[in-house]
Amino acid sequence: MKMLEKEPIIQVGILSSEKIEFILNGSFTTPTGTIFSGNQQAAIQDGKVWFDNQLFDELILDPTTDDASFDLVDVVIGIGFHWERRETQRFRRAIKLIVDNGQLTVINRIKVEDYLTSVISSEMSATASDELLKAHAVISRSWLLKPIINHQVGTGRDLSMMKNNNNGNIRTSRDLSLRIEKYYERDTHTHFDVCADDHCQRYQGITRASTAAVEKAIEATRGETLMYNEQICDARFSKSCGGTSETFENCWAPEHHPYLSKVIDNPTTPEGYELDLTVEVNAEKWIRESPEAFCNTSDKKILLQVLNIYDQETTDFYRWKVEYSQAELSEIICRRSGIDFGEIVDLIPVKRGESSRIIELKIVGTKQTVIVGKELEIRKWLSNSHLYSSAFVVVKSEIVNGIPQHFTLTGAGWGHGVGLCQIGAAVMGEKGYRYDEILLHYFKGAVLTRIY
């Protein structure tokens, strides 16, 4: 792959609403030269952007000085997750307003390295170790640029820029169960490159205070990406793999990436375990016990490097437990899936991935039976927000006329488990591993390459 001539500028979708309130901290100018500052409002009128008593197909406001910024009011973070909330956030560089799907959408136009400075401070604490910060800078840069750069230079088939299975696939399986499969990708964003929430990468502008260490890590790895076969890697990451990472195809499109294969998150193979975790008995032993792993830590100093304030509300992420009554579980599944199962009779793993995460789950109800996948859809259906992961085993109890009155889910890990394990990487950094060693532990066969 050829080097780029200069650092790319990207567009980040921040917020969509019928009405937007924002504050311009400093002077901003329109393409026609009109200057604005202070409190502002924008809305939709006649299918266009209404601002300053004028209508625009799109509105771009550029800062006139480097220290200018803008505040957005009521930005939703953690959309659909248990930490969802609203807050005012501050951003640098240009603000762009468009109408998209009947909503006013705010887009931040910003250079890649400035974007990464925010992502690293938003995804984890800016006090993380230097090697962890550098490792995360490389994977965040790689994940961001893969579809943009690979698509621009025409280097082969790029599934992340193609139609994915976001709308789901409904069919009947051999045992006449309804089968629903969904996975979620970034191709839902057609007017900007990446969104600002956990669906993509957390980007919160300069709301989260950065540090000299973050800026140093960004500069030290400037333009550096993970590559495989001369293409930028789709460098995924999650909070905790639970001891073993998952493969790409078990969570998203059915395409195998060798650099996103199963990785045991430990210097040596844990003893006493059969590690083919696609086998139910092996998965159950793995999940119910607590094998050694980089991410198996309760060291608060290390966890604070990765977990921001709202992430710290999550405890017992390496191994966790959730309990439901029959009434609770049947109501949650009905509401979250839109399907009336009646009473829930059983939750049966049909297919597990390499990390023991359930890829297909059969939900047996008194009115309906459905096989659902992939892992994120399973997590959505079985929780008011999302289960920590789909690596879980189920115990049914208090059986009355064949109907369980209580369900206990015991699980492993936090997130999809593909690629870099953030907590595991934090531990590796504390143990003295260099950032390249951390990266090549999780992304087998990849190489580090500067592209600008």
N, C-alpha and C positions, 0 to 999 in steps of 0.2 A: 504493500500500500504506500502511495506517495505521501510525503509530508505536506501538511497544509501551509499555505502562505501566511496565514494569520489566525489568531484566536477567534473562534466563531462567536456570534451573538445569537442567543436563544430567546424564545418567548415562553414565559411561564404563566399558566392560568392560575390565578389566585382565588377568585371569588365570583360567583354568579348569583344575581338577585334581581328583583324587579326595580330596586332603587339602591343606589350606592352613595354612601357618605364617605368623604375622604378629606384629609387635611394636607395641603401642600406646605411643607416646611422649607421655605425658600422660594425662589422664582422659577416658574416653569413656563415654557413657551410653546405655542402651537406652530404648525408649519407655516402659518401666515404671519407669525411674529407677535401675536397677542400674548401678553404676559399675565399669568395668574399666580396667586399665592393665597394661603389661608384656607378657611373652611369652604368646602365645595360639596355640591350634590349633583348627581346625574341620574337619569331615569330613562325609560323607554316611552317613546311617543311616535305613533304612526310607523312602527317597525324600525325606528332609528334611534340613535343616541341623542337624548335631549340634555344639553349642557349650556349654561349661560344664555338661556332663552333662544338657543339655536338648535337645529337638527343636523346631525352628522351621520354619514354611513359608518365612519369610524373616527375616533378622536385619539390623537397622540399628543401627549404633553411631555416635552423634554426638559430636564433640568438645565438651568443656565450656569450652574456652578457644581463642582464635584462634591461639595458637602451638602447639597440639597437632598431632601428625602420626602416621602409622602407616607401618611398613616391611613390605613384602611380600617374602618369600623366594622365590628361584628364579623370577623373572619371565622369560619367554622373549621376547627381542626379535629383530627381523629374521626372523620366522618364514618358513622356506623359502628365505631368501636366503643369499648366500655369507657374510654377516656374522652369521648366527644365533648366539646365545649366551644364557646365563642370568645374571641378576644380581639383587641385592637393590635394590629401589627404594623411595623414600620419597614419601608423598603427604599432602596436607592435606585437611581437610573430612571428610565422612561416608564410612564404609565400609558397604557393603551386601553381604550374602551370600545367594545363591539357588541352587537346584538347577536346572540347565538341561541337557537332553540327557544326563542321567546323570553330569554333572560339577558340582562345586561352583564357582560363578562369583563372582568378586569384582568389585564395581561401586563406582566412586568417584562420589559425588554432589557436584557442584561448580558454581559460577557460571561463566558463559561466559568472562568476562574473566580469572578465575583460571586456567581451563583454557588459554586462549590464551597466558598468560605461560609456561606449561610447554611448549606446543607450539612456540613460537618458539625456545625454548632447546634443545628436543629435536631439531627439524628442522634446525637450523643452529647455528653458534656464536653465543653471546650477545654476542660482540665484533663482530658484523657492523655495517655502517654504519647510521646512523639511518634513512635513506630505505629501505633494504632491509628493516629490521625493521618499519617502518610498512607497507610494501607487503605483507609476509608476514602481518602481523596482519590486514589487510583480507581477503586471500584465504582465510586459515584460518578466519576468522569467517564469511565468506560460504559456504564449502563446508560448514561445520558446520551453519549455521542454515537453509540452503536447504530441505531436506526437512522439518525440524521446523516452521519458521514457515509455509512455503507450504502444508504439509499442514493445519496448524491453522486458518489463515484461509481455506482452501478456494479458493485462487487458481489454479484450473485443474489440468490433468493433470500429475502429477509422477512421472516414470518411476522415480526413485530410491526411491520408496516402494512400487513395484509389483513384481510377480513378474518377475524378470529371468532371464536364460539361464544361471544358475549351474550347473545340472545338465547343460548341454550339449544339443546337437541333433545327432542322428546320422541321416544320410540318404545316398542314393546319387546321385552326380552323373551327368551325361550320359555321361561316359566310363567309367562303372561303378566309378569310384574311390569308396571310402567317404569321406564328408565329415563332419567333426566340428567344430562351432563352439561355443566357450565364451567367456563374458566374466564378470567377477566384479564384483559391486556390493555396496553396504552393506546390501541388504535381507536378508542372512543374519542380521542382528542384530535379534532380535525383542524382547529384554528390556532393551536399553539403546540409547542413541542412536548411539553411536560406539565403536569399539574403540580400543585404545591403541597398535597396531602400525602398520607401514607399509601394511597393507591399507587403513587409514583415514588417520590422521595420527599421527605419532609423539607419544605423550604419555607422559612418564616422571615426572610429578609434579614434585617439587622435587629429584629425583636429580641432574639437570644444573643446575649453579649458574646462577641468573639474575643479571641485572645491573640497575643503575639505568637503563641505556639501553633494555633490553627493557621494563621497567615503564613508562618514559616513552613508548615507542612504542605500547604498548597503550592507555595513557591518552589519548594524542594522537588516536588513531583510535577511541576508545570508541564502540561501537555502529555503526560505519561498515561498510557492505557495498557490494559491487559489485551493481548492478541493471541489468536489461535488460527493457524493456516492463513495468515496475513489479513485477517478480519478482526475488528474490534469485538471483544467478548461481551456477551449479554451478562454482565457481572451482577448477579442477584445477591441479596443478603437478607438475613432475618435476625431477630433478637437472639434466639437460642435454638440450636438444632436438636437439642435433647440427647446429644451423644453421637448422633450419626446424621449426616446431611442427606437430603433427598435429591432426586434427579429432576431435571427440568421438565421432561415430558410427562411426569406424573402430576404436575401442577398446572401446566399450560399447554401450549400446542404440542401435538404428537411428533416432535422432532428431537432427536438426541443430540446433545452437545457434550462431547467427550470431557470438556473442562468443567462440566457441571454433573459429574458422576458422584456416586456414593463415596463419602469420606468418613472414616472413623475419627472422631474429634478427640484423639488421644495419641500421645507419642508411640504407644505400643497397644496392641490389641488386648482389650480387657479379657481376663481369664474367666472361664466358667460360663461363657455365652456362645450359643450358636448364632452367628451373625447374618444368616439369611432371614432377615426380618420380614420378608414377604410371607413366611410360614407363620401361621397363627400362634402356635405354641411358643415359638421363639420370640415373637413380638410381645406376647403376654409376659414372659419372664423379663424381657428387656424393660418394658414399661413399668412393671410392678417393683422392680429393683432400681438401684441407683448406681450404675456402673461409673467408673472413673472416666472423666472427660474434661477437657479444658473448660467447657461451659458449666461444669458441675461445681459451682462455687457459691459461697455465701459471703465472700469477702466484700464488705460494704464499700471499702475504698475502691475496689475494682468496679463494682456495680455502679457506683456513682459516676464513673467515667462514661458509661454507656447509657444509663437511664436518666432522662430528664425528670423534672419534678412530677409530671403526670404519669410517666412510666414507672416511677417508684411506688405508685399505688398498686402495681402488680407484684405479687409475692409468689413464692413457690413455683417459679416458672420452669425449673428443670424437671420437676415432677409435681403434678397438681391433681386436685380432686374436685369434682363438681357433683352435687347431689340434687335430684329432682323428685318431687312427688309425681304420681301419675297425672294429676290435674295440671301441674306446672308444665310438665314435658309435653303433653298433648296440646296444651294451649299455645306454647311457644312454637312448636313445629307447625301447627295449623296457621298461625299468624305469619310466621316467617316464610313458609313455603307457599301459602295460599291454597293448600290442599287440606281437606278435612279427612284425616286418617281415622277419626273416631278415637277410641282408646288405643294407646301404643302397646302392642304385644311384645315386640322384640326389636332390637337394633343389631344387625348382623353384618360384620365386615365381609364384603364380597371380594375385595382386592386391596391389598396393602402395597405401599411402595417400599423402596429400599431402606427407608428410615423407620419403618413401621407405621408411617402415616397412612390412614385409610383413604384410598382413592375412589372406591365405590362402596357405599353403605346401603344395605337393604333395611328400609324402615317398614315394619309389618304392623299394620293397624287393623282394627275390627272392621273398618270400612274400605280401606285402601292399602295396597302395598306398592312401594316405589323404591327403585334403586337410584340413589342420587350420587353425583360426583361433579367436579373434582374436589380437591381438599378444601378450598375456600368455601364452596357452596355447602359442604357438609358442616363446616364451622358456623356458617350463618344460620342454617336451619336449626341447630341444636343450642342456640343461645340467644338471649335478648340483644347481644351485640355480636361477638364472635367468640367461639371457644379459642383458647390459647393455641391449640393446634388440632389436627385430626389424628394424631397418634394417641389413641386411647383404647382402653378395654372397658367392657360394661359388665356390671353385676346387677341382676334383677332380684328383687326381694319382695316379701309380703304378697305372695301370689294368692289372689282371690278369684276363683272360677276361671283359672288360666290367665288372669290379667295381673301383671305386676303392679303393685301400688308404689313402688320405690325403685329408682334407678341411681346407681353410683357410677360415674365416669372417672376413671383414673388415667391420667395422661402424661405426656412427655413433651417438653419443648414449648417454644413460643414463636409462632409464625410458620411459614411454609417450609423452612429448613433448607432451602436451596442456596448453594454458594457459600459466601462468608457468614459465619456465625459471629455476631457482634460481641457477645459476651465471651465466647471462646477466644476471639481475636484479642480482646482486652486482657485476658489472662496470659495469652502468649506474649503480648507486649510487656507485661509485668515480669515475665520470666526471662526476658532478655532476647527474644526473637526479633530479628530485623523485619522491617515491613515487607521486603520481598519474600522472606521465608514464610511470613504469615499468609501472604497472598498465594504462594505456590503450594501451601498446605491445603488450601480450600479449592483452588482452581488448578487441577492437575493438568500438566502439559502446556499451560499457557506461558507466554513470555511477556516481559515488560518492554514497551516500545514508546518512544516520544513521537508524537505525530505533528507537533508544532512547537 
